[in-house]
């Protein structure tokens, strides 16, 4: 999952970026409205965290532009402004959630994750496909009741695939959603992670869960129970 | 509760009382006049009837050439009393019971007021000469006749009372009409007051707008009040807005700083970390905390400087210090930062001058101005400081050759938290309180601070301060400082 943070206060941004990365999310950071708008339009994000008071283009403008351009990425607003009125205006302008400063870092992370889940059409933090169970809060994976020891990247790949059941996910898409844009992108990195992930999943259960579609990408197999 | 006073009621009562008084005086005058007129008419009527009685005395056509009274052609009221006598006291005719009156010596007509059977009568005693056969050679027989004629005077008083009654009724109607008319006129005339009050009623803490209604501005008596209200409310609104903005900006600033400190510590406690990670995190958190502390410190400084004494003035300044010392101290302090940016900070000219500012605040003033100058100067440029003084005034100017300040920004530069950028970018590190503090220091000392364009670029900050009690004043403070040492 990849999150865009648009925040001009650099120490706050540093902390939020670090916290998001530690929970296994990829984060891009923009320190003004213009750069933020540009990134949001150029890349695919699963959620955007937007500060209201930004140099140049204000957070409100960024939000309005996004919605006008039919980008439906969930947006969480950070604000130090008082007043219910502005909150109502923001939500009406297309924001999905808001947090007043000073906020609780844990709450911010939980809200971002909830936003991502809801955008994918999932309400609970526990995702299950076939005999596989994935807890997004504990970031733990179990197959047939046995817990699996996955690396953070492997977990993120699996989580992403579970969020898009039956869909073919390309290596490029995985790269975009799993890594910060500063990272060098090598598709063979994904290949290596997928291979490890497959090995760990197969060791725990019987049938292979991840299909490879040549030149197209990967797909999580249909649940076997489904007739 | 104190009794309320109604100007309308007072005005109406005053007018009505005045009107009533004048009506009463009018009635009194009218009554006297009417009585006089009626009495005159009464007397004239007595006289006329008496003359007719005199005319009714005819030749009796007898041997003695006597006279007689022939009343056939004379109309006499039934209440009237009369008596006609000839010179020998012979009664020629009478009616009622006219009293006897002494005949006046002169023979002139005499009026007498007498009560007859309990009724007030007015009598006329008239003397006339009747000559029988005046054509005879001896000139005829002369008969002096005495006529006493009177009628009741009640009639006169009745007329007078009628007149009084007429005027009293007219007055009552006039009073009623006046009262109604005044109530209507005053209500109409006072409507601008009510409109003004209605408009003023709408003012509340969230909406200070006040436009005096046109009716109030048109009314000569209300215009000063309406305009004064408008002006006072506009001033209040400005100061209220300033306060509100300050509070909101201060809250924003503090919340952001607290958010940073909180997130730093929460990030650190998200999971178990190595000692090195903890040390780095704590160092960063301490930095964040220092920043919060500095924001609070500056807010408190500004609050202290702007605190007014009970009588509303900016507290008397009891301290004084050498501005030169403050300038030199702040130059020393900024040196390291200036060297980092390769900026040449020089004091071009200096004089020994004392200003009525606490030495701490003077240092704050100089270091804030210098810090701004150095921050906004490009690397490798210069900052120049000059000091001048005369008997009453001390000037401090700080020039830089930075990017300068737009006309728009310059107007708001001294407002708290203003950073010349709507987003209040904190990258420069300031809280936006520095210049507000500078202005507060200058104003507290009775001085000013201005920012002007420097040529070809950059700005000049000009601080004008009153000199602190030259002569004995400075000597005193100098000796005090000497004692401290």
Interface residues (C-beta under 8 A of the other chain):
Chain A: X8 X9 X10 X11 X12 X15 X16 X18 X19 X22 X32 X53 X54 X55 X56 X58 X80 X81 X82 X100 X101 X102 X103 X104 X105 X106
Chain B: X248 X251 X252 X255 X256 X258 X259 X260 X261 X262 X263 X264 X266 X267 X270 X271 X284 X287 X288 X421 X422 X423 X424 X425 X426 X427
